Amino acid sequence: MSKRAFNFCAGPAALPTEVLERARAELLDWQGKGLSVMEMSHRSDDYVAIAEKAEQDLRDLMGVPSNYKVLFLQGGASQQFAEIPLNLLPEDGVADYVETGIWSKKAIEEARRFGNVNVVASASKYDYFAIPGQNEWNLTPNAAYLHYASNETIGGLEFDWIPEVGDVPLVVDMSSDILSRPIDVSKFGLIYAGAQKNIGPSGLVVVIVREDLLGRARSICPTMLNYKVAADNGSMYNTPATYSWYLSGLVFQWLKEQGGVEAMEKRNRAKKDMLYGFIDNSDFYTNPIQPSARSWMNVPFRLADEKLDKAFLEGADARGLLNLKGHRSVGGMRASIYNALGLDAIEALVAYMAEFEKEHG
Ligand SMILES: *Cc1c(COP(=O)(O)O)cnc(C)c1O
């Protein structure tokens, strides 16, 4: 068997080894049919069964109510930045946005191309070390929707609460923390997540949308970006990303076998407690985020002296601890510790960090 490193990449991220082994076993000959899933018609009974099972497993995992559609689309999370206003923001309406970092900022910039955007609050007032509480938000009465990013993948800032906005549809970019712990889907109008963090391979974005929000698209909305068209066609208006969808389905099955998102929450809590606990107990490593807003999935940290960054990364690589370099816009280090990584990955990382500190601290 080939050796698997611990991959702390922010995305495309590590996938469970068991999932890749299953995909490998099925790669040339899916269930005795003599062909690969990649070579199947998306209209074939076999593929439709694969797609429907993936959707049902995701619904089971997240407890998606029956008045929501689950869409498997393309264009990544970034395309949703345009797709959301094109579908949900009337020309004379206002969309509210919360700005907590790079991804929510990108969503805001894109939405501005399509209409009126009100930034209700920005974490810039806390240097992106904390999330402004809702009592500090300047909400628009009757906004078309409120958009926020539940986890800022680059800054490492995560909501541990769900905004309360009454009848205004709540729209959330959950790309990097979907399925990491249970959430109440019924609180949201629309949830979207690029697959390559906590779901599956890139090339796919999952959209969970309440049915009453379908059919509101602007007339200029391209057919391919219209949620209603996607929903009416089972996400197969055109050829979907069939293999990514299949592989995501294998991840959902794996999650169910692990005990679902409740089990993930337990495991993810233990993982982040171990890593943040180690960082907080050290004078050599720092994470500046306010504890209640610290991301469970993406842990940025700095060394006492950035001149040591290169040596730290080289040493990590040599031990099979991969992709710990922070985002180019932030510097420092970042450990992305999505569902596919177990506690053993954190133990290995912390052991290395302790050893490096002893040597260089
Ligand atoms: C990665 C990421 C995106 C962008 O995803 P793409 O699929 O590359 O477009 C958007 N939002 C968040 C929170 C992300 O983590």
The ligand as an SDF file (V2000), in Angstrom:
LIG
                    3D

 15 15  0  0  0  0  0  0  0  0999 V2000
  -13.0230   27.9200   -1.0120 C   0  0  0  0  0  0  0  0  0  0  0  0
  -14.1030   28.8740   -0.6860 C   0  0  0  0  0  0  0  0  0  0  0  0
  -14.8040   29.5730   -1.6830 C   0  0  0  0  0  0  0  0  0  0  0  0
  -14.4530   29.4670   -3.1470 C   0  0  0  0  0  0  0  0  0  0  0  0
  -14.7150   28.2180   -3.6100 O   0  0  0  0  0  0  0  0  0  0  0  0
  -14.5600   27.8580   -5.1770 P   0  0  0  0  0  0  0  0  0  0  0  0
  -15.2690   26.5570   -5.2580 O   0  0  0  0  0  0  0  0  0  0  0  0
  -13.1000   27.7890   -5.4590 O   0  0  0  0  0  0  0  0  0  0  0  0
  -15.2220   28.9210   -5.9480 O   0  0  0  0  0  0  0  0  0  0  0  0
  -15.8070   30.4190   -1.2840 C   0  0  0  0  0  0  0  0  0  0  0  0
  -16.1450   30.5630   -0.0050 N   0  0  0  0  0  0  0  0  0  0  0  0
  -15.4900   29.9160    0.9840 C   0  0  0  0  0  0  0  0  0  0  0  0
  -15.9040   30.1210    2.4020 C   0  0  0  0  0  0  0  0  0  0  0  0
  -14.4540   29.0430    0.6660 C   0  0  0  0  0  0  0  0  0  0  0  0
  -13.8120   28.3870    1.6380 O   0  0  0  0  0  0  0  0  0  0  0  0
  1  2  1  0
  2  3  1  0
  2 14  2  0
  3  4  1  0
  3 10  2  0
  4  5  1  0
  5  6  1  0
  6  7  2  0
  6  8  1  0
  6  9  1  0
 10 11  1  0
 11 12  2  0
 12 13  1  0
 12 14  1  0
 14 15  1  0
M  END
$$$$
